[in-house]
Amino acid sequence: MIRIISAEPLPQCRLKVAFNDGVSGIFPVEPERRGGVFLKLLDARVFNAVTVNPNFGCVEWPGGVDLCPDTMHQAMTGAAAEAELHSPMALREEKKKT
């Protein structure tokens, strides 16, 4: 199970994160793109109040805003794009082309 073990707020709504599998890097949160409750994170005081939930291994902010560690990990490693290439739907589409 992928879990975040540390998160440090950076300027421009970015997080420096480390995962329990050794992956680490910078994750752009992009509150404007996410919209809704994430717009609260445009306030630097709120964004800088980020913590790591020890029970779930996710990053969270006051007011119930959080991000899924699996989704963040996939975005940072490109694993989501790789998984899509080998999905059953992608394989069916490839067969149609040939």
TIGU-172434 format. One record per residue (C-alpha): residue in one letter; x, y, z. Coordinates in nm, 4 decimals. Layout:
# TIGU-172434
+------+----------+----------+----------+
: rest :        u :        v :        w :
+------+----------+----------+----------+
:    a :        X :        Y :        Z :
...
+------+----------+----------+----------+
END
This chain:
# TIGU-172434
+------+----------+----------+----------+
: rest :        u :        v :        w :
+------+----------+----------+----------+
:    m :   0.0000 :   0.0000 :   0.0000 :
:    i :   0.1437 :   0.3354 :  -0.1072 :
:    r :   0.1614 :   0.5871 :   0.1768 :
:    i :   0.3080 :   0.9338 :   0.2061 :
:    i :   0.5629 :   0.9555 :   0.4862 :
:    s :   0.6493 :   1.3258 :   0.4615 :
:    a :   0.5147 :   1.6388 :   0.2936 :
:    e :   0.6588 :   1.9883 :   0.2895 :
:    p :   0.4691 :   2.2859 :   0.1445 :
:    l :   0.6496 :   2.4829 :  -0.1265 :
:    p :   0.5624 :   2.8068 :  -0.3058 :
:    q :   0.3079 :   2.8015 :  -0.5892 :
:    c :   0.0911 :   2.5306 :  -0.4262 :
:    r :   0.3460 :   2.2534 :  -0.4643 :
:    l :   0.4390 :   1.9818 :  -0.2174 :
:    k :   0.7710 :   1.8093 :  -0.1656 :
:    v :   0.6602 :   1.4555 :  -0.0809 :
:    a :   0.8219 :   1.1238 :   0.0047 :
:    f :   0.6478 :   0.7880 :  -0.0214 :
:    n :   0.7084 :   0.4686 :   0.1733 :
:    d :   0.8505 :   0.2961 :  -0.1375 :
:    g :   1.1367 :   0.5466 :  -0.1721 :
:    v :   0.9803 :   0.7639 :  -0.4434 :
:    s :   1.0047 :   1.1351 :  -0.3697 :
:    g :   0.9632 :   1.4579 :  -0.5597 :
:    i :   0.7573 :   1.7692 :  -0.6150 :
:    f :   0.3809 :   1.7396 :  -0.6639 :
:    p :   0.1843 :   2.0363 :  -0.8068 :
:    v :  -0.1496 :   2.0491 :  -0.6229 :
:    e :  -0.3129 :   2.2862 :  -0.8766 :
:    p :  -0.6112 :   2.4053 :  -0.6690 :
:    e :  -0.7433 :   2.6191 :  -0.9567 :
:    r :  -0.7707 :   2.3154 :  -1.1842 :
:    r :  -0.9255 :   2.0943 :  -0.9135 :
:    g :  -1.1764 :   2.3608 :  -0.8061 :
:    g :  -1.4326 :   2.3139 :  -0.5273 :
:    v :  -1.2905 :   2.2706 :  -0.1782 :
:    f :  -0.9369 :   2.2819 :  -0.3193 :
:    l :  -0.9747 :   2.6559 :  -0.3834 :
:    k :  -0.9226 :   2.7019 :  -0.0081 :
:    l :  -0.5607 :   2.5995 :  -0.0686 :
:    l :  -0.4946 :   2.9192 :  -0.2633 :
:    d :  -0.4630 :   3.0858 :   0.0787 :
:    a :  -0.0960 :   3.0299 :   0.1689 :
:    r :  -0.1783 :   2.9963 :   0.5398 :
:    v :  -0.4169 :   2.7096 :   0.4665 :
:    f :  -0.1850 :   2.5441 :   0.2138 :
:    n :   0.1112 :   2.5623 :   0.4518 :
:    a :  -0.0940 :   2.3841 :   0.7207 :
:    v :  -0.0588 :   2.0543 :   0.5297 :
:    t :  -0.0052 :   1.7415 :   0.7390 :
:    v :   0.0350 :   1.3710 :   0.6721 :
:    n :  -0.2469 :   1.1605 :   0.8146 :
:    p :  -0.0716 :   0.8771 :   1.0014 :
:    n :  -0.3687 :   0.6410 :   0.9640 :
:    f :  -0.4182 :   0.6744 :   0.5884 :
:    g :  -0.0804 :   0.7989 :   0.4621 :
:    c :  -0.2392 :   1.0864 :   0.2728 :
:    v :  -0.1789 :   1.4606 :   0.2813 :
:    e :  -0.4562 :   1.6676 :   0.4314 :
:    w :  -0.5432 :   2.0234 :   0.5210 :
:    p :  -0.7828 :   2.1806 :   0.7703 :
:    g :  -1.1431 :   2.1678 :   0.6566 :
:    g :  -1.1377 :   1.8113 :   0.5258 :
:    v :  -0.9301 :   1.8642 :   0.2110 :
:    d :  -0.7059 :   1.5687 :   0.1239 :
:    l :  -0.5337 :   1.3973 :  -0.1666 :
:    c :  -0.5091 :   1.0255 :  -0.2391 :
:    p :  -0.1519 :   0.8950 :  -0.2073 :
:    d :  -0.2016 :   0.6400 :  -0.4878 :
:    t :  -0.3127 :   0.9090 :  -0.7312 :
:    m :  -0.0237 :   1.1353 :  -0.6344 :
:    h :   0.2259 :   0.8489 :  -0.6709 :
:    q :   0.0887 :   0.7558 :  -1.0148 :
:    a :   0.1078 :   1.1167 :  -1.1311 :
:    m :   0.4655 :   1.1507 :  -1.0133 :
:    t :   0.5924 :   0.8214 :  -1.1563 :
:    g :   0.3884 :   0.8083 :  -1.4753 :
:    a :   0.2436 :   0.4744 :  -1.3625 :
:    a :  -0.1092 :   0.5850 :  -1.4569 :
:    a :  -0.0108 :   0.6470 :  -1.8189 :
:    e :   0.1663 :   0.3104 :  -1.8344 :
:    a :  -0.1370 :   0.1338 :  -1.6884 :
:    e :  -0.3640 :   0.2962 :  -1.9471 :
:    l :  -0.1441 :   0.1676 :  -2.2304 :
:    h :  -0.1982 :  -0.1903 :  -2.1152 :
:    s :  -0.5637 :  -0.1643 :  -2.0171 :
:    p :  -0.8134 :  -0.4007 :  -2.1830 :
:    m :  -0.9767 :  -0.1040 :  -2.3581 :
:    a :  -0.6440 :   0.0135 :  -2.5032 :
:    l :  -0.5694 :  -0.3383 :  -2.6243 :
:    r :  -0.9097 :  -0.3611 :  -2.7939 :
:    e :  -0.8546 :  -0.0244 :  -2.9622 :
:    e :  -0.5111 :  -0.1377 :  -3.0837 :
:    k :  -0.6598 :  -0.4530 :  -3.2389 :
:    k :  -0.9170 :  -0.2443 :  -3.4279 :
:    k :  -0.6377 :  -0.0394 :  -3.5878 :
:    t :  -0.4565 :  -0.3450 :  -3.7263 :
+------+----------+----------+----------+
END
